[in-house]
Amino acid sequence: MVVRELAELTFEEARDLAHGRAVAVLPVGAIEAHGPHLPLATDVVIAEAMARAGAERLASYGVNAVLLPALPYTAAPFGAAFAGTLSVSTATVTALIVDLARELARQGFAALVIANAHLDPAHLSSLANAVTRASDERLIPIVFPDLTRKPWASRLTEEFQSGACHAGRFEGSIVMAARADWVREDVRKNLAPNPSSLSTAIRAGARTFAEAGGPRAYFGWPADATVEEGRATVRVLGDILADAVLERLAPETTS
């Protein structure tokens, strides 16, 4: 079974996929500061890699999965003070996701699956609200494995679990594996570690990267990033996405 991208299909091909009860996979990221070494689209790059890896694993289980164009705009208040970060309201994000689920339901898709790589609390809240609203309206399910919560977080790297992972080894490795030409290698290799934990700072009330101890919008160990870790992490992210779908929809979508 081949994984297709919705944007490259004709309307007749899209019609046939939807009638086959395919799931639609939406990569979600942000245009946001990721240190002096990674691109503003880092989260989008990671989300797209996760979405494709997850869709390929679903296909291996007989589940039709179509990749939607990525959503790059969302709530990003933690990075809003940095040039290039584009933050929109949580209400806008929730409404857009619900509208998309409504439209996919109308066309016959089985579910909207969110491959999310942006971990700002405001953004996560907007996605959780969308899941609830879609359920309340009895639309197709929105499958959203929140990487900050169990059981998914425990499957990711030590740096990720420490909370010091924004633009560090975890994210840097994935971007190096997926879009090496977008990494400022000369800068990355010379960045000092920043072990400040974003998750701990958030629980303590921090609302920006600077308040959390990241004056240059990075946390963790960026100089330690490797392509090999990036590739391995993408496989894990794909497994997480596929497992979340199979757990929720396997009886309905597998052949």
Secondary structure, 3 states (H helix, E strand, C coil): CCCEEHHHCCHHHHHHHHHCCCEEEEEECCCCCECCCECCCHHHHHHHHHHHHHHHHHHHCCCCEEECCCECCECCHHHCCCCCCCECCHHHHHHHHHHHHHHHHHHCCCEEEEEECCCCHHHHHHHHHHHHHHHHCCCCCEECCCCCCCCCHHHCCHHHHHCCCCCCHHHHHHHHHHCHHHCCHHHHCCCCCECCCHHHHHHCCCCCCCCCCCCCCCCECHHHCCHHHHHHHHHHHHHHHHHHHHHHHHHHHCC
